């Protein structure tokens, strides 16, 4: 009886090997892989608009500069030689900024031009930016049965087109709605850094949850077109209003991009 019980227990270990556990899906062989994801876009340090950097130089007493927000998608395809991979990434993103400026009729910048501060008024802006990006990245993935940490980094290029719209209201029913000058593009080198967790549903299919960081530079060409002929009008009154070439973005642009997606391949 003791011999039969021992043989039965030993047979259990043979019949039910470790491969039959719930941690089964793994695929660490070389091969082609690719993924696609949707992402949000946040720019917590701002985009460097004139309202953010030169508020009083515009003649304003104070400015509102909320965080630019956006969304987009990206995809990538590459070759895996686990745990390493090399991939090309293609992305399309758009973001939206809504700064504002309040003018109290008083010059607040040293040696400022008093004509910029009058009349008393409130200006609100909509700044839209959209475009695409291309990057070549290297990837390292820690192979695990189900959850796989993965990091990727590389260099790329970004093309953006920016446009601005301004609306102005003042006392006495004066207004200027809307001012919509011609937009302007810029082209910039870029750096991308990415960290993600992959949940492997099957040996060749994984759900992705990650955070990407995209960095590029907005050059001095990102200015709207000045219009010295703009006026405020209403109730049979007209008043000139300063309309300079607003800088819509400046310097280093740092985007944080949380995303979800799907990857196919090893």
VOPAGU-2260 file (C-alpha; in pm, 1 decimal, decimal comma):
REM VOPAGU-2260
SITE   aa  ch    i         X         Y         Z
SITE  UNK   A    0       0,0       0,0       0,0
SITE  UNK   A    1     284,0     243,2      86,7
SITE  UNK   A    2     455,0     162,6    -245,4
SITE  UNK   A    3     131,6     228,5    -441,2
SITE  UNK   A    4      80,2     568,9    -272,3
SITE  UNK   A    5     437,1     678,7    -348,9
SITE  UNK   A    6     405,0     566,9    -710,4
SITE  UNK   A    7      78,2     759,0    -745,6
SITE  UNK   A    8     234,3    1081,1    -612,5
SITE  UNK   A    9     536,7    1043,0    -837,5
SITE  UNK   A   10     310,5     990,1   -1136,5
SITE  UNK   A   11     127,4    1312,8   -1057,1
SITE  UNK   A   12     446,3    1510,0   -1103,4
SITE  UNK   A   13     503,6    1340,9   -1438,3
SITE  UNK   A   14     150,4    1385,4   -1569,1
SITE  UNK   A   15     122,4    1753,8   -1460,6
SITE  UNK   A   16     450,7    1924,2   -1549,1
SITE  UNK   A   17     529,2    2293,7   -1480,2
SITE  UNK   A   18     441,0    2390,3   -1839,4
SITE  UNK   A   19      73,4    2333,1   -1766,2
SITE  UNK   A   20      61,6    2624,4   -1517,7
SITE  UNK   A   21    -131,5    2943,6   -1590,1
SITE  UNK   A   22     204,3    3112,8   -1673,1
SITE  UNK   A   23     224,8    2929,8   -2004,1
SITE  UNK   A   24     240,1    3198,7   -2280,3
SITE  UNK   A   25     602,1    3276,1   -2375,0
SITE  UNK   A   26     765,1    3350,6   -2708,9
SITE  UNK   A   27    1128,2    3452,9   -2686,2
SITE  UNK   A   28    1241,5    3349,4   -3034,5
SITE  UNK   A   29    1374,0    3599,2   -3294,5
SITE  UNK   A   30    1122,3    3744,4   -3536,6
SITE  UNK   A   31     920,9    4036,2   -3668,0
SITE  UNK   A   32     702,0    4228,0   -3424,7
SITE  UNK   A   33     481,7    4534,8   -3434,5
SITE  UNK   A   34     240,0    4735,4   -3225,8
SITE  UNK   A   35     -14,3    5014,8   -3232,1
SITE  UNK   A   36    -138,8    5240,1   -2950,9
SITE  UNK   A   37    -353,2    5541,9   -2868,7
SITE  UNK   A   38    -212,1    5801,7   -2633,0
SITE  UNK   A   39    -289,6    6119,6   -2444,4
SITE  UNK   A   40     -47,6    6411,7   -2464,0
SITE  UNK   A   41      38,8    6637,7   -2169,2
SITE  UNK   A   42     290,1    6923,2   -2162,0
SITE  UNK   A   43     319,3    7011,7   -1789,4
SITE  UNK   A   44     604,3    7261,4   -1839,5
SITE  UNK   A   45     407,6    7455,2   -2100,2
SITE  UNK   A   46     496,2    7528,0   -2461,2
SITE  UNK   A   47     668,7    7863,6   -2406,6
SITE  UNK   A   48     409,0    8097,1   -2558,0
SITE  UNK   A   49     446,4    8473,8   -2533,5
SITE  UNK   A   50     170,6    8468,8   -2272,8
SITE  UNK   A   51     378,8    8229,2   -2062,6
SITE  UNK   A   52     720,0    8394,1   -2108,2
SITE  UNK   A   53     655,2    8761,2   -2192,5
SITE  UNK   A   54     320,4    8849,2   -2038,6
SITE  UNK   A   55     405,3    9202,1   -1918,4
SITE  UNK   A   56     604,2    9275,2   -2236,0
SITE  UNK   A   57     276,1    9235,7   -2424,8
SITE  UNK   A   58     130,1    9511,2   -2206,8
SITE  UNK   A   59     -82,5    9272,7   -1999,3
SITE  UNK   A   60    -113,3    9281,5   -1621,7
SITE  UNK   A   61    -145,5    8903,8   -1589,8
SITE  UNK   A   62    -182,8    8596,0   -1810,8
SITE  UNK   A   63    -341,2    8253,4   -1779,7
SITE  UNK   A   64    -129,6    7966,7   -1909,8
SITE  UNK   A   65    -300,7    7627,4   -1868,9
SITE  UNK   A   66    -122,7    7305,0   -1957,8
SITE  UNK   A   67    -147,5    7210,8   -2326,8
SITE  UNK   A   68    -340,7    6885,1   -2376,7
SITE  UNK   A   69    -371,4    6656,8   -2675,1
SITE  UNK   A   70    -403,4    6304,9   -2809,2
SITE  UNK   A   71    -286,0    6087,4   -3094,4
SITE  UNK   A   72    -168,1    5746,7   -3201,6
SITE  UNK   A   73     154,5    5571,0   -3290,2
SITE  UNK   A   74     265,9    5244,3   -3439,3
SITE  UNK   A   75     594,4    5061,7   -3468,4
SITE  UNK   A   76     743,4    4762,6   -3644,5
SITE  UNK   A   77    1076,6    4596,4   -3574,5
SITE  UNK   A   78    1291,7    4287,8   -3550,5
SITE  UNK   A   79    1340,1    4109,6   -3218,9
SITE  UNK   A   80    1648,1    3919,9   -3112,4
SITE  UNK   A   81    1536,8    3869,3   -2750,4
SITE  UNK   A   82    1583,6    4044,4   -2522,4
SITE  UNK   A   83    1678,3    4318,7   -2774,4
SITE  UNK   A   84    1482,3    4474,8   -3058,4
SITE  UNK   A   85    1525,3    4744,1   -3321,8
SITE  UNK   A   86    1216,2    4924,1   -3451,8
SITE  UNK   A   87    1083,1    5213,3   -3658,4
SITE  UNK   A   88     809,4    5425,5   -3500,9
SITE  UNK   A   89     553,1    5644,8   -3678,8
SITE  UNK   A   90     322,6    5879,3   -3484,5
SITE  UNK   A   91      55,8    6143,9   -3534,9
SITE  UNK   A   92     -43,0    6386,2   -3257,2
SITE  UNK   A   93    -236,6    6707,1   -3202,1
SITE  UNK   A   94    -254,2    6931,4   -2896,0
SITE  UNK   A   95    -454,8    7231,4   -2782,3
SITE  UNK   A   96    -360,4    7529,9   -2566,4
SITE  UNK   A   97    -588,3    7808,9   -2441,4
SITE  UNK   A   98    -386,9    8090,3   -2280,2
SITE  UNK   A   99    -535,0    8428,9   -2190,9
SITE  UNK   A  100    -418,2    8782,4   -2114,4
SITE  UNK   A  101    -579,2    9057,0   -1903,2
SITE  UNK   A  102    -502,2    9424,0   -1968,6
SITE  UNK   A  103    -583,7    9684,2   -1700,7
SITE  UNK   A  104    -467,8    9987,4   -1898,5
SITE  UNK   A  105    -142,3   10026,1   -1703,1
SITE  UNK   A  106     209,6    9941,4   -1823,6
SITE  UNK   A  107     365,9    9671,1   -1604,2
SITE  UNK   A  108     695,7    9611,6   -1788,5
SITE  UNK   A  109     990,3    9847,5   -1720,9
SITE  UNK   A  110    1004,8   10109,0   -1998,2
SITE  UNK   A  111     703,6    9941,1   -2155,3
SITE  UNK   A  112     495,7   10095,9   -2429,3
SITE  UNK   A  113     173,5   10235,2   -2273,3
SITE  UNK   A  114      -7,5   10201,4   -2605,2
SITE  UNK   A  115       8,1    9820,4   -2569,3
SITE  UNK   A  116    -183,2    9828,4   -2239,9
SITE  UNK   A  117    -485,8   10022,5   -2362,5
SITE  UNK   A  118    -772,6    9988,6   -2391,5
SITE  UNK   A  119    -860,8    9776,8   -2088,5
SITE  UNK   A  120    -954,0    9435,9   -2226,6
SITE  UNK   A  121    -942,7    9058,4   -2199,2
SITE  UNK   A  122    -784,7    8843,0   -2468,1
SITE  UNK   A  123    -834,4    8468,0   -2502,7
SITE  UNK   A  124    -637,0    8248,7   -2741,7
SITE  UNK   A  125    -672,8    7907,6   -2896,0
SITE  UNK   A  126    -341,8    7759,7   -3014,6
SITE  UNK   A  127    -363,2    7438,8   -3214,0
SITE  UNK   A  128     -67,8    7220,5   -3308,9
SITE  UNK   A  129     -74,4    6903,0   -3516,2
SITE  UNK   A  130     167,1    6689,1   -3710,4
SITE  UNK   A  131     362,2    6367,3   -3738,3
SITE  UNK   A  132     681,9    6212,7   -3611,6
SITE  UNK   A  133     921,6    5938,7   -3716,1
SITE  UNK   A  134    1185,0    5771,8   -3497,7
SITE  UNK   A  135    1428,2    5480,6   -3493,6
SITE  UNK   A  136    1439,2    5310,5   -3154,5
SITE  UNK   A  137    1615,5    5033,8   -2970,7
SITE  UNK   A  138    1420,2    4816,8   -2726,4
SITE  UNK   A  139    1503,5    4592,7   -2431,8
SITE  UNK   A  140    1241,1    4354,6   -2292,5
SITE  UNK   A  141    1259,8    4140,7   -1981,7
SITE  UNK   A  142    1112,0    3804,5   -2080,2
SITE  UNK   A  143     843,5    3684,9   -1838,0
SITE  UNK   A  144     558,9    3434,1   -1879,5
SITE  UNK   A  145     278,6    3692,1   -1854,4
SITE  UNK   A  146     389,1    4045,2   -1759,8
SITE  UNK   A  147     694,9    4177,9   -1944,4
SITE  UNK   A  148     861,5    4511,7   -1859,7
SITE  UNK   A  149    1000,3    4684,5   -2167,7
SITE  UNK   A  150    1194,6    5005,0   -2236,4
SITE  UNK   A  151    1267,4    5176,2   -2567,6
SITE  UNK   A  152    1462,6    5487,0   -2666,9
SITE  UNK   A  153    1577,5    5649,0   -2986,3
SITE  UNK   A  154    1614,8    5952,3   -3210,0
SITE  UNK   A  155    1370,1    6093,1   -3458,6
SITE  UNK   A  156    1224,8    6393,0   -3632,9
SITE  UNK   A  157     895,5    6581,1   -3585,3
SITE  UNK   A  158     695,7    6803,8   -3818,7
SITE  UNK   A  159     433,8    7034,4   -3664,2
SITE  UNK   A  160     192,8    7293,9   -3794,0
SITE  UNK   A  161      71,1    7562,2   -3552,0
SITE  UNK   A  162    -220,4    7804,5   -3579,1
SITE  UNK   A  163    -358,7    8070,7   -3345,6
SITE  UNK   A  164    -698,6    8230,0   -3293,7
SITE  UNK   A  165    -761,2    8532,4   -3068,6
SITE  UNK   A  166   -1080,1    8686,9   -2934,4
SITE  UNK   A  167   -1092,6    9020,4   -2750,2
SITE  UNK   A  168   -1363,3    9180,8   -2534,9
SITE  UNK   A  169   -1349,9    9522,1   -2367,7
SITE  UNK   A  170   -1571,0    9757,8   -2168,3
SITE  UNK   A  171   -1846,3    9934,5   -2355,8
SITE  UNK   A  172   -1931,4    9634,7   -2572,6
SITE  UNK   A  173   -1613,5    9660,1   -2782,0
SITE  UNK   A  174   -1484,1    9335,5   -2927,6
SITE  UNK   A  175   -1267,6    9179,1   -3194,9
SITE  UNK   A  176   -1379,3    8827,3   -3287,2
SITE  UNK   A  177   -1195,3    8641,2   -3414,3
SITE  UNK   A  178    -841,8    8715,7   -3527,3
SITE  UNK   A  179    -713,2    8409,7   -3714,2
SITE  UNK   A  180    -377,3    8468,1   -3886,5
SITE  UNK   A  181    -201,4    8225,6   -4116,9
SITE  UNK   A  182     -36,9    7936,1   -3931,2
SITE  UNK   A  183     325,3    7831,9   -3945,6
SITE  UNK   A  184     511,8    7495,3   -3947,5
SITE  UNK   A  185     835,1    7379,9   -3788,4
SITE  UNK   A  186    1062,7    7078,7   -3828,4
SITE  UNK   A  187    1267,2    6952,6   -3534,4
SITE  UNK   A  188    1498,3    6668,3   -3430,1
SITE  UNK   A  189    1353,6    6466,4   -3144,9
SITE  UNK   A  190    1434,9    6223,8   -2864,3
SITE  UNK   A  191    1195,1    5952,9   -2750,0
SITE  UNK   A  192    1201,1    5748,7   -2426,6
SITE  UNK   A  193     940,8    5484,2   -2348,0
SITE  UNK   A  194     859,6    5250,3   -2061,0
SITE  UNK   A  195     580,0    4992,8   -2071,7
SITE  UNK   A  196     434,3    4673,7   -1931,3
SITE  UNK   A  197     314,3    4406,2   -2173,7
SITE  UNK   A  198      49,1    4157,7   -2067,9
SITE  UNK   A  199      93,8    3854,2   -2290,4
SITE  UNK   A  200    -246,7    3705,0   -2362,3
SITE  UNK   A  201     -97,5    3445,6   -2600,2
SITE  UNK   A  202     261,1    3372,0   -2708,0
SITE  UNK   A  203     219,5    3620,2   -2995,2
SITE  UNK   A  204     -31,3    3878,4   -2862,8
SITE  UNK   A  205      25,0    4129,0   -2581,4
SITE  UNK   A  206    -169,3    4422,3   -2438,9
SITE  UNK   A  207      50,0    4726,3   -2370,9
SITE  UNK   A  208      27,2    4986,9   -2092,1
SITE  UNK   A  209     297,1    5251,5   -2100,7
SITE  UNK   A  210     428,9    5603,8   -2064,4
SITE  UNK   A  211     629,3    5773,5   -2335,9
SITE  UNK   A  212     832,4    6094,8   -2324,7
SITE  UNK   A  213     882,4    6286,7   -2647,4
SITE  UNK   A  214    1119,5    6586,8   -2667,8
SITE  UNK   A  215    1158,4    6829,2   -2956,7
SITE  UNK   A  216    1240,4    7197,3   -3015,5
SITE  UNK   A  217    1010,4    7474,3   -3135,1
SITE  UNK   A  218    1218,4    7729,8   -3322,1
SITE  UNK   A  219    1169,6    8107,1   -3341,2
SITE  UNK   A  220     970,3    8062,5   -3662,3
SITE  UNK   A  221     662,8    7964,0   -3459,6
SITE  UNK   A  222     516,0    8314,2   -3466,7
SITE  UNK   A  223     180,7    8429,5   -3593,8
SITE  UNK   A  224     153,9    8715,6   -3841,7
SITE  UNK   A  225     131,2    9065,5   -3692,6
SITE  UNK   A  226    -162,5    9285,3   -3797,3
SITE  UNK   A  227    -133,6    9659,1   -3719,4
SITE  UNK   A  228    -479,1    9727,4   -3864,5
SITE  UNK   A  229    -684,2    9535,1   -3606,3
SITE  UNK   A  230    -945,0    9732,0   -3412,9
SITE  UNK   A  231   -1204,5    9687,6   -3141,4
SITE  UNK   A  232   -1553,5    9786,5   -3251,3
SITE  UNK   A  233   -1901,1    9806,3   -3099,1
SITE  UNK   A  234   -2178,1   10050,7   -3010,7
SITE  UNK   A  235   -2059,5   10291,7   -3280,8
SITE  UNK   A  236   -1710,8   10309,9   -3127,1
SITE  UNK   A  237   -1379,7   10194,2   -3271,6
SITE  UNK   A  238   -1043,1   10164,2   -3094,9
SITE  UNK   A  239    -709,5   10034,8   -3226,4
SITE  UNK   A  240    -567,5    9724,2   -3059,7
SITE  UNK   A  241    -208,3    9602,0   -3052,3
SITE  UNK   A  242    -172,4    9278,1   -3248,0
SITE  UNK   A  243     191,1    9163,5   -3252,0
SITE  UNK   A  244     341,2    8846,8   -3398,0
SITE  UNK   A  245     264,0    8612,1   -3108,7
SITE  UNK   A  246     512,1    8335,5   -3036,5
SITE  UNK   A  247     298,3    8020,6   -3017,0
SITE  UNK   A  248     574,6    7793,2   -2880,8
SITE  UNK   A  249     938,2    7834,8   -2787,7
SITE  UNK   A  250    1233,4    7616,8   -2696,6
SITE  UNK   A  251    1231,8    7261,4   -2566,4
SITE  UNK   A  252     892,8    7090,3   -2585,6
SITE  UNK   A  253     851,1    6795,6   -2346,0
SITE  UNK   A  254     543,5    6576,2   -2390,5
SITE  UNK   A  255     434,5    6305,3   -2147,1
SITE  UNK   A  256     223,9    6043,2   -2324,4
SITE  UNK   A  257      38,2    5771,8   -2128,5
SITE  UNK   A  258     -93,5    5509,2   -2369,2
SITE  UNK   A  259    -257,7    5172,5   -2419,8
SITE  UNK   A  260    -211,8    4944,6   -2717,4
SITE  UNK   A  261    -158,5    4603,2   -2868,8
SITE  UNK   A  262     158,6    4424,9   -2981,3
SITE  UNK   A  263     190,8    4124,4   -3211,2
SITE  UNK   A  264     496,1    3904,3   -3241,5
SITE  UNK   A  265     762,2    3765,4   -3008,9
